[in-house]
Amino acid sequence: MRILLIEDDTVLGAAVRDQIVCDGQSVDWVTRLESARDTMAGTAYDLVLLDLMLPDGRGIGFLKALRARGDVTPVIILTALDQVSDRIEGLNAGADDYLVKPFDLAELSARIGSVARRYSGNPNPIVTHGPLEIDLAARSVRLAGKPVQLTAREWALFEAFLSRPGQLLSKAQLEDKLYAFDTEVESNTIEVHVSRLRKKLGAAVIETERGMGYRLGRP
């Protein structure tokens, strides 16, 4: 997944960013709502982590505007506002979850996974695809019962296919999943990682539509 973190606390923001990267996800971190608007205008995110009290406004207004224009990107609120009325306001504004600071980073990871699975149509963290058994929560794969080690980038791409079974994904869409990782995305990056996934998970796991993109292969 590619996640947008909107948080002005530099200590907490760094901790959350590092946790997301450690979980094998990519993350863009901004500290102002204006930056978040600009970033979302040009990038498709799988999930947003939103603080409610930002230097240039309240996150609730940002969330309401997001939903008003039909944007259904999952949003988890991260805030120190812990009153029941605050939670109700956040959920009614369109948030998918609400986490009160301070929180455990492992719990944040679990909530991110839970929300992502609901949106992908896989509420059960264990899914099967042919001979593959995938644990979405643990981000692990077994082929015919044997564990397969995937790098963070390989997992990010494979997860993109799993979340959109049967859907053709363009090279640009797949590259977008990798931009937040530290190393540069080169022109042949997608081809290289698709080839590695096929070697590890089976040649038919990803299908190619020449000149158009890739899709998850049939089980």
N, C-alpha and C positions, 0 to 999 in steps of 0.2 A: 504494500500500500504506500501511497504518497500522502503524507499528513501535513496539514498546515497548523502550526502552533502560534497562537496569538497570546503573548504573555510578556508583560513589561518588567517583571521581577527577574533580573539577570541570573541570580543564583538558582531559583526554581526553574527558570527556563532552560538553563544549561543542564540541569539534572534530568528534566523531562526529555530534552533533546537526546541526551546520551542514552537514556533508557530506551527510547524509540529505536535508535540506531542499533543498540545492543540486541533488540528484538528482531532485527533484520528488516526493519522498515526504513523508508526514506522520509526526511522531514525538512520543511522550510520553516524558519522561525522569524517572526516579525514582532515588533513591540508596540505598534500603533495600528489603529483601525484603518487609517488612510493607506498604510502599506499593505494591509490585508486585502482591502478592496482592489488595489492595483494588482496585487499578486493573483488574486482569484479571477481577475478579468482575463488573464492570459494563461492560466494553468488550471487543469482539471484535477481536483483533489478527491481522494477517497474518504477523507474524514477531516474535520476541523476540531481542534482543541481551543476553546475560547474562554479567556478571562473576562470577567464582567466589568472590572474597573480599570480602564486604560487611560493613558494621559490625554487622549483626544476624544474621549467619550465613553459611553456605557455599551458594553457588549450586547445588552438586550436589544437596543435599537438596531445594531448591526445584524443580529439574528433575525429580527422581525423583517428587516428589509430584504434579507436573503430569502426568507420564505415567501414574502410578498411577490417577488419576481419569479417564483416557481422553482427556485434552487432547492433540491432535495438532498444535498450533500449532508451526510450524518454530522451532527455537532454534539460534542460533549463539553459541558460547561465546567470550568475549573475556577473555583472562587472561594474567598473567605467568608462570603455571605451565607450564613448557615441557618437563617430563620426559615420556618416552613413556608411562609409567604414568599420568600425569595425563590425557593425551590419551585413552588407552584407557578410563579411568574416565568421562570426560565423554561419549565416544561411546556407551559401554555404558549410560550413564544415560538416553540418549535424545536427545543433541544431534545436530543435522544437519551441523554443521561446527564447527571448532575453530580459532580464530585467536589466535596468540601475540603479546602485546605486546612491544615496540612493533611496530606494523604500518602499512603504507601505506594511507591512506584510500581510494585508488583500488582497491586490492585488496579492501578491505572492501565497497565498492560492487559489485564484480564478484561476490563471494561471496553477497551479499544477492540479487542478480539471479539467480544460478545456483540457489540454494535455492528462491527463489520460483517459478522456472520449473518446477522438478521437481514442486513441489506443485500447480501449476496444470495439469500435464499437457502443458506445452509446453517440453520440454528444449531444443528448437532456439530460439535467440533471434529468428529471423526467422519470422514467421507471416503468412499471408495470410487476408484475409476479404473475399471479393468483389473489388472493385477496389482494396482497401486492402492495402498491404504494411507490416507493423508490425515494427520492430526493438525487441524488448523490452529488450535490453541498453542500447541507445542512447536508448531512450524517444523514438523518432521514428516518424513516419507519413508514408507517401507515398500519394497518391490518383492512380491512373492514371499513376504514374511521377513525379508532381510532389509535392515536399515540402509538408507541411501543418504549420503552427506551432500547437502546443497550449500553453496555459498550464499551470502546475503543477496547478491544480485540475482542469482539463479532462482532463489526463493521468491523474490519480488516479481520476477517475470512469470514464474509458474503460478503464483497466487493470482496474478492478473488474469490468466487464462481460466483458472478455477472459478473465479468470481463471475465470469461471463461465459459460461459453457455454450458452445455453438456460435458465439459471436465472433465475427472477424475483427481483429485488432490490427490497426495499421502500424507500420514501423515507428511513426511519429508518436502514436499513443503509447507504445511500449517504451520508447526512449524517455518519455515523460515520467515513467515510473522510476527511472534511474538517475535523473538529473541531480537529485539532492544528495547522492552518495559523493564521497570525497573526490574520487578520480573522475576524469573527464569522460564524457560519452563520445566515443569516436564513431566514425561513419559505419564501421562494420561491427559495432558492439552487439547489436541485436542478433545478427547472424551467428556470431561466435557463441553467444550464450544459448541460443536456440539449439545449436549443434551440440553443445555440452549437455543440455537437458535431454536431448534425444539419446545421447550415448549412455547417460546415467539411468534414464527412466523408460527407454524403449523408443525405437525409431518412429512409431506411429503416435507418440504422445502429443505431438504438435504437427498440425497440417499446414502446408504452405499454399496460399493462393498467389501465384506468381504475379508480381507487380502490384499486389493489393495489400497483402499482410499475412497474418497467421491466425490460427484458431486452435482450440483444444481438440485433439483427435477424439474419435469415437471410442468408447470403452471396448 
